[in-house]
Amino acid sequence: MPHNIDGFAAGYRDMKRRFIQCDVFTSVPTLGNGLAVVIDAEGLTDADMQRFAAWTNLAETTFILPPGNDTADYRLKIFTPTREMPFAGHPTLGSCAAWLKSGGVPARSAVVRQECGVGIVEIDMTGPVPAFAAPPTRIAPMADAERDRIVRRLALPEDRIVRTATLENGPVWQVFELASADDVLAADASRVKWPEFKAIGLIGPHAEGADFDYEVRMLAPSSGMSEDPITGSLNAAIARWMHAEGRLTRDLTVSQGVSMGRAGRISVRRDSHDADRILIGGETQFLIEGVLEL
């Protein structure tokens, strides 16, 4: 009997994994976008990961694994409560911060290379805040029928719509640029739900002299919530769209999450050494650190 107990205990210890819960894209803990990060995820199946992500009930939960690509520092799997995602912004920055805090050492001191569903994503460590390189984004006109359907459901005034596009950088975004930040904040997120509507992005400029350049919202996320607090991948796609059209002429600070009582702050900056490299940055705050029995 003692031998069996010892064997069980050894197996039980093998199931313990390091775990960090953090808050991303904010300088104030609990006012950003929460993220659960499992540091030692090797040996977990996709079903294990999905089950735990459903249990955390956060917008995303991530799992750090040894890289499969020789050029990467680690591999990341990203799950919402219902599905796996190829890429997401706040999980990228939060997981990188958690990996570094847990003793991860990048092959190059100035950059962390993350392997995920869209390939290698670089996190630049040289700026005022860590920032990931916005992945390539497919830009296409929004289908007229889908545009009209969203406009009707959200009751968006036609004279306040500046431009629209469908953007894809892993996730697919139906994006509306509106005339002002106030127009963005006036939208009623409860009118649209996934999966009837796919992810909808709204962006509008703040008045000159304001603390922020733009206000962004992401409605109908696949997490099942009515709205996502702060969305790095959406901001990355929008920045790529602006850059492709010659409208990203300076570095920007974006606000997101106001309608949910959050204080999301997203940095958008152009790489001074590479005109086509756009960096999306933000702070990560650590809230909980411990051992996960999974």
JOURQUI-V411965 format. One record per pair of residues at least 6 apart in sequence whose ideal C-beta (glycine too) atoms are under 7 Angstrom apart, sorted by the first residue. I is the first residue (numbers start at 1). GAP is how many residues later the second one is. D is the distance in whole Angstrom. If there is no record, write none. Layout:
# JOURQUI-V411965
i-><I & I>
gap-><GAP & GAP>
d-><D & D>
This chain:
# JOURQUI-V411965
i-><15 & 15 & 16 & 16 & 16 & 17 & 17 & 17 & 17 & 17 & 17 & 18 & 18 & 18 & 18 & 19 & 19 & 19 & 19 & 19 & 20 & 20 & 20 & 20 & 20 & 20 & 20 & 21 & 21 & 21 & 21 & 22 & 22 & 22 & 22 & 22 & 22 & 22 & 22 & 22 & 23 & 23 & 23 & 23 & 23 & 23 & 23 & 24 & 24 & 24 & 24 & 24 & 24 & 24 & 24 & 24 & 25 & 25 & 25 & 25 & 25 & 25 & 25 & 25 & 25 & 26 & 26 & 26 & 26 & 26 & 26 & 27 & 27 & 28 & 29 & 29 & 31 & 31 & 32 & 32 & 32 & 32 & 32 & 33 & 33 & 33 & 33 & 33 & 34 & 35 & 35 & 35 & 35 & 35 & 35 & 36 & 36 & 36 & 37 & 37 & 37 & 37 & 37 & 38 & 38 & 38 & 39 & 39 & 39 & 39 & 41 & 41 & 41 & 42 & 42 & 44 & 46 & 48 & 49 & 49 & 49 & 50 & 52 & 52 & 53 & 53 & 53 & 53 & 54 & 57 & 59 & 59 & 59 & 59 & 59 & 60 & 60 & 60 & 60 & 60 & 61 & 62 & 62 & 62 & 62 & 62 & 63 & 64 & 64 & 64 & 64 & 65 & 65 & 65 & 66 & 66 & 67 & 67 & 67 & 67 & 68 & 68 & 69 & 69 & 71 & 71 & 72 & 72 & 72 & 72 & 73 & 73 & 73 & 73 & 73 & 73 & 74 & 74 & 74 & 75 & 76 & 76 & 76 & 76 & 77 & 78 & 78 & 78 & 78 & 78 & 80 & 80 & 81 & 81 & 82 & 82 & 83 & 85 & 85 & 86 & 86 & 86 & 86 & 87 & 87 & 87 & 87 & 87 & 87 & 87 & 87 & 88 & 88 & 89 & 89 & 89 & 89 & 89 & 89 & 89 & 90 & 90 & 92 & 92 & 92 & 92 & 92 & 93 & 93 & 93 & 93 & 93 & 93 & 94 & 96 & 96 & 96 & 96 & 97 & 97 & 101 & 106 & 110 & 110 & 111 & 111 & 111 & 111 & 112 & 112 & 113 & 113 & 114 & 114 & 117 & 118 & 118 & 121 & 121 & 121 & 122 & 122 & 123 & 123 & 123 & 124 & 124 & 124 & 124 & 127 & 127 & 127 & 129 & 129 & 129 & 129 & 130 & 131 & 131 & 131 & 131 & 131 & 132 & 133 & 133 & 134 & 134 & 134 & 134 & 134 & 135 & 135 & 135 & 136 & 137 & 137 & 137 & 137 & 137 & 137 & 138 & 139 & 139 & 139 & 139 & 140 & 140 & 141 & 142 & 142 & 142 & 142 & 146 & 147 & 150 & 150 & 150 & 153 & 153 & 154 & 154 & 154 & 154 & 156 & 160 & 160 & 160 & 161 & 161 & 162 & 162 & 162 & 163 & 164 & 164 & 165 & 165 & 166 & 166 & 167 & 167 & 167 & 167 & 169 & 169 & 169 & 169 & 170 & 171 & 171 & 172 & 172 & 173 & 173 & 173 & 173 & 174 & 174 & 174 & 174 & 175 & 175 & 175 & 176 & 177 & 177 & 178 & 178 & 178 & 179 & 180 & 180 & 181 & 181 & 181 & 181 & 181 & 183 & 184 & 184 & 184 & 184 & 184 & 185 & 185 & 185 & 187 & 187 & 189 & 189 & 189 & 189 & 190 & 192 & 192 & 192 & 193 & 193 & 194 & 194 & 194 & 194 & 197 & 198 & 199 & 199 & 199 & 200 & 200 & 201 & 201 & 201 & 201 & 202 & 202 & 202 & 203 & 203 & 203 & 204 & 204 & 205 & 205 & 206 & 206 & 206 & 206 & 212 & 212 & 212 & 213 & 213 & 213 & 214 & 214 & 215 & 215 & 216 & 216 & 216 & 216 & 217 & 217 & 217 & 218 & 218 & 218 & 218 & 219 & 219 & 221 & 227 & 227 & 229 & 229 & 229 & 229 & 230 & 230 & 230 & 230 & 230 & 231 & 232 & 232 & 235 & 235 & 235 & 235 & 236 & 239 & 239 & 239 & 239 & 240 & 242 & 243 & 248 & 251 & 251 & 251 & 252 & 253 & 253 & 254 & 254 & 255 & 255 & 256 & 256 & 257 & 257 & 265 & 266 & 266 & 267 & 267 & 268 & 268 & 269 & 269 & 270 & 271 & 271>
gap-><278 & 279 & 275 & 276 & 277 & 21 & 22 & 23 & 24 & 275 & 277 & 21 & 22 & 84 & 273 & 19 & 20 & 271 & 272 & 273 & 17 & 19 & 78 & 81 & 266 & 268 & 269 & 13 & 15 & 266 & 267 & 13 & 15 & 72 & 75 & 76 & 262 & 263 & 264 & 265 & 6 & 7 & 9 & 10 & 11 & 262 & 264 & 8 & 9 & 11 & 66 & 69 & 70 & 206 & 258 & 260 & 7 & 8 & 65 & 205 & 207 & 239 & 240 & 241 & 257 & 6 & 237 & 238 & 239 & 257 & 259 & 238 & 256 & 235 & 256 & 258 & 231 & 232 & 197 & 198 & 230 & 232 & 253 & 26 & 57 & 196 & 197 & 231 & 24 & 23 & 25 & 27 & 55 & 56 & 59 & 20 & 22 & 25 & 25 & 27 & 57 & 58 & 61 & 25 & 26 & 254 & 25 & 59 & 60 & 63 & 22 & 23 & 24 & 23 & 24 & 19 & 38 & 246 & 14 & 28 & 30 & 29 & 9 & 242 & 8 & 26 & 27 & 28 & 27 & 24 & 21 & 162 & 164 & 166 & 169 & 18 & 19 & 20 & 28 & 31 & 18 & 14 & 15 & 16 & 29 & 33 & 14 & 10 & 12 & 31 & 35 & 9 & 10 & 12 & 8 & 9 & 6 & 7 & 8 & 48 & 7 & 47 & 46 & 51 & 42 & 49 & 41 & 42 & 43 & 48 & 31 & 33 & 34 & 39 & 40 & 41 & 25 & 30 & 40 & 40 & 19 & 38 & 39 & 40 & 7 & 6 & 7 & 10 & 13 & 38 & 142 & 143 & 142 & 143 & 140 & 142 & 139 & 85 & 86 & 30 & 31 & 32 & 84 & 29 & 30 & 31 & 34 & 48 & 82 & 83 & 146 & 144 & 145 & 43 & 142 & 143 & 144 & 146 & 147 & 191 & 140 & 142 & 22 & 29 & 31 & 40 & 140 & 30 & 37 & 39 & 139 & 189 & 191 & 190 & 16 & 18 & 27 & 34 & 33 & 187 & 185 & 6 & 15 & 16 & 11 & 12 & 13 & 14 & 11 & 13 & 7 & 9 & 7 & 9 & 53 & 17 & 52 & 11 & 12 & 14 & 10 & 11 & 7 & 8 & 9 & 6 & 7 & 9 & 155 & 142 & 152 & 154 & 138 & 152 & 153 & 154 & 151 & 136 & 138 & 148 & 149 & 150 & 148 & 144 & 146 & 102 & 105 & 106 & 144 & 146 & 34 & 35 & 101 & 33 & 30 & 31 & 32 & 100 & 103 & 104 & 30 & 26 & 28 & 102 & 105 & 25 & 26 & 24 & 22 & 23 & 24 & 32 & 28 & 17 & 24 & 47 & 50 & 38 & 39 & 33 & 34 & 37 & 38 & 20 & 18 & 19 & 23 & 15 & 17 & 15 & 16 & 17 & 14 & 11 & 12 & 10 & 76 & 6 & 8 & 6 & 8 & 70 & 74 & 64 & 67 & 68 & 71 & 63 & 28 & 62 & 26 & 27 & 26 & 28 & 61 & 64 & 24 & 25 & 26 & 27 & 26 & 28 & 63 & 26 & 26 & 27 & 6 & 24 & 26 & 25 & 24 & 25 & 23 & 24 & 25 & 33 & 34 & 21 & 18 & 19 & 20 & 31 & 33 & 30 & 73 & 74 & 15 & 30 & 30 & 37 & 38 & 70 & 36 & 8 & 27 & 28 & 27 & 33 & 26 & 27 & 28 & 30 & 23 & 22 & 19 & 21 & 22 & 19 & 20 & 15 & 17 & 33 & 37 & 14 & 15 & 17 & 11 & 13 & 35 & 10 & 11 & 8 & 9 & 6 & 7 & 8 & 9 & 41 & 42 & 43 & 39 & 40 & 41 & 38 & 40 & 40 & 43 & 18 & 19 & 38 & 40 & 10 & 39 & 42 & 9 & 10 & 13 & 16 & 7 & 8 & 7 & 32 & 33 & 28 & 31 & 33 & 35 & 26 & 27 & 32 & 34 & 36 & 25 & 34 & 48 & 19 & 31 & 33 & 45 & 44 & 9 & 29 & 39 & 41 & 38 & 6 & 35 & 22 & 17 & 18 & 19 & 16 & 12 & 14 & 12 & 14 & 9 & 10 & 8 & 10 & 6 & 7 & 17 & 14 & 16 & 14 & 15 & 10 & 12 & 10 & 12 & 8 & 6 & 8>
d-><6 & 6 & 5 & 7 & 6 & 6 & 7 & 4 & 7 & 5 & 6 & 4 & 5 & 6 & 6 & 6 & 7 & 6 & 7 & 4 & 5 & 7 & 4 & 7 & 6 & 7 & 5 & 7 & 5 & 5 & 4 & 5 & 7 & 5 & 7 & 6 & 5 & 6 & 5 & 6 & 5 & 6 & 4 & 7 & 6 & 4 & 6 & 5 & 5 & 6 & 4 & 5 & 4 & 7 & 6 & 5 & 5 & 6 & 6 & 4 & 7 & 5 & 6 & 6 & 4 & 3 & 5 & 6 & 6 & 6 & 6 & 7 & 5 & 5 & 4 & 6 & 5 & 4 & 7 & 6 & 6 & 6 & 7 & 6 & 5 & 4 & 4 & 7 & 5 & 7 & 6 & 7 & 6 & 6 & 4 & 5 & 6 & 4 & 5 & 7 & 6 & 5 & 4 & 5 & 7 & 6 & 5 & 6 & 7 & 5 & 4 & 6 & 5 & 6 & 6 & 6 & 7 & 7 & 5 & 6 & 5 & 6 & 6 & 6 & 4 & 4 & 7 & 6 & 5 & 6 & 7 & 7 & 5 & 7 & 6 & 6 & 7 & 6 & 6 & 5 & 5 & 6 & 7 & 5 & 5 & 5 & 5 & 5 & 6 & 6 & 6 & 7 & 4 & 7 & 7 & 7 & 7 & 6 & 5 & 5 & 6 & 6 & 5 & 6 & 6 & 6 & 5 & 7 & 4 & 6 & 7 & 5 & 6 & 5 & 5 & 7 & 6 & 7 & 6 & 4 & 5 & 5 & 7 & 5 & 7 & 7 & 5 & 5 & 5 & 7 & 6 & 5 & 6 & 7 & 7 & 7 & 6 & 7 & 7 & 7 & 3 & 5 & 4 & 6 & 6 & 4 & 7 & 6 & 7 & 3 & 6 & 7 & 5 & 7 & 6 & 2 & 4 & 7 & 6 & 6 & 6 & 5 & 6 & 6 & 7 & 5 & 7 & 7 & 6 & 6 & 6 & 6 & 6 & 5 & 5 & 6 & 5 & 6 & 7 & 4 & 7 & 5 & 6 & 5 & 5 & 7 & 6 & 6 & 4 & 7 & 6 & 6 & 5 & 6 & 6 & 5 & 5 & 6 & 6 & 6 & 7 & 5 & 6 & 7 & 5 & 7 & 5 & 7 & 5 & 7 & 7 & 6 & 6 & 4 & 6 & 5 & 6 & 6 & 7 & 4 & 6 & 3 & 6 & 6 & 6 & 4 & 6 & 5 & 4 & 6 & 5 & 7 & 7 & 7 & 5 & 7 & 4 & 5 & 4 & 7 & 4 & 6 & 6 & 6 & 6 & 7 & 5 & 7 & 5 & 6 & 5 & 6 & 6 & 6 & 6 & 7 & 6 & 5 & 6 & 5 & 7 & 6 & 6 & 7 & 5 & 5 & 5 & 6 & 6 & 4 & 6 & 6 & 5 & 7 & 5 & 5 & 6 & 7 & 6 & 5 & 6 & 4 & 6 & 6 & 6 & 5 & 7 & 7 & 6 & 6 & 6 & 7 & 5 & 5 & 6 & 5 & 6 & 7 & 5 & 7 & 4 & 7 & 6 & 5 & 5 & 7 & 5 & 6 & 4 & 6 & 5 & 6 & 5 & 6 & 5 & 7 & 4 & 5 & 5 & 7 & 4 & 5 & 6 & 6 & 6 & 6 & 6 & 7 & 5 & 4 & 4 & 7 & 5 & 6 & 5 & 4 & 6 & 7 & 5 & 6 & 5 & 7 & 4 & 7 & 6 & 6 & 6 & 4 & 5 & 7 & 6 & 5 & 7 & 7 & 5 & 7 & 5 & 5 & 6 & 7 & 6 & 7 & 6 & 5 & 6 & 7 & 6 & 5 & 6 & 4 & 4 & 6 & 7 & 6 & 5 & 5 & 7 & 7 & 6 & 5 & 5 & 6 & 7 & 7 & 7 & 4 & 4 & 5 & 7 & 6 & 4 & 7 & 6 & 4 & 5 & 5 & 6 & 5 & 5 & 6 & 3 & 7 & 7 & 7 & 5 & 6 & 5 & 7 & 6 & 5 & 6 & 5 & 5 & 7 & 6 & 4 & 6 & 7 & 6 & 4 & 6 & 4 & 7 & 6 & 4 & 6 & 6 & 7 & 4 & 6 & 7 & 4 & 6 & 6 & 6 & 4 & 6 & 7 & 6 & 5 & 7 & 6 & 4 & 6>
